[in-house]
Amino acid sequence: MESILARASIGISELKVNPTAAIEQADGPIAVLNRNKPVAYLIPAREWEAICERLEDFELAEIVRARSGEQAVSVKLEDL
């Protein structure tokens, strides 16, 4: 059996009947099931935005680590 990575789930048929109600009742991610197997996850917009911000922070941290050994260059703000 596959793991369901959400506290709540909804059948795909039930979701088709009233997707707005499913989204409004969601308190976090919802697993969308087809024949009792997860086929998708519904994630509230606020949580998706937070995930995207964390990923961006992670990518920026990788750039910082990659450039940490480079020699610093002095620049005046007026020159930019």
N, C-alpha and C positions, 0 to 999 in steps of 0.2 A: 504494500500500500504506500502511496506517495504521501509525503509530508504536506500539510496545509500550513502555510506561513502567515496565517491571519487568525484573529480571534473569532471572526464571523465568516459565514459562507452563504452563498445563495446559488440556487440552481439556475442554469442559463435560461430555462423556460420561464421561470419566475421573473428573472431580470427582464426578459423581453416584454412581459406583461406590463410592468410599471418600473422602468429604469429610474425615473425621478424619485420615486418613493424609496427605492433601495439606496440611492445616493444620499438622500436626506436623512435616512435612519442610520447611516454608517457612522460608527464611532471609531474611525481608523480604517485600515485596509480591509477589504472584503475579498475572499476567494470566490471566484466564479467557477462553479462545478458543472461538468458535463459527464453524466454517468458516474457520479461520485469521484471524479478525478479533477483536480484543479487545471483549468485551461487558461485562466487569466486572473489578474488581480485588479480590483478597483481601488485606487488610492485617492483620498481627498486632495484637492488642489494644494491646500496649505502644506500637507505632508510632502507632496511631490516637489514643491518649491524648496522645502528644507533639504530634501535629498539632493537636488540639483546644486544648491549652495554648498553643501558638504563636499560633493564631488569636485566642484570648482576650487574649493579651498585645498583639497587634496592635490589637484593638478598644479596649483600655484606653489604648494609646498615642495612638490617634486622639482619644479623649475628652480626654486631657491636652493634646494640641495645640489642640483646639478651645477649651478653657477657659484657655489660657495667657495670654490678654489680659485676663481678668476681674480685677476688683479683689478682693484678699484680704480676708477677714473674720476677725477674731479671735474665737475661741470658747474657753471654758473647758471642760475635760473634765467637770466637775461639772454643767454646763448641758446636757449631752447626755443 
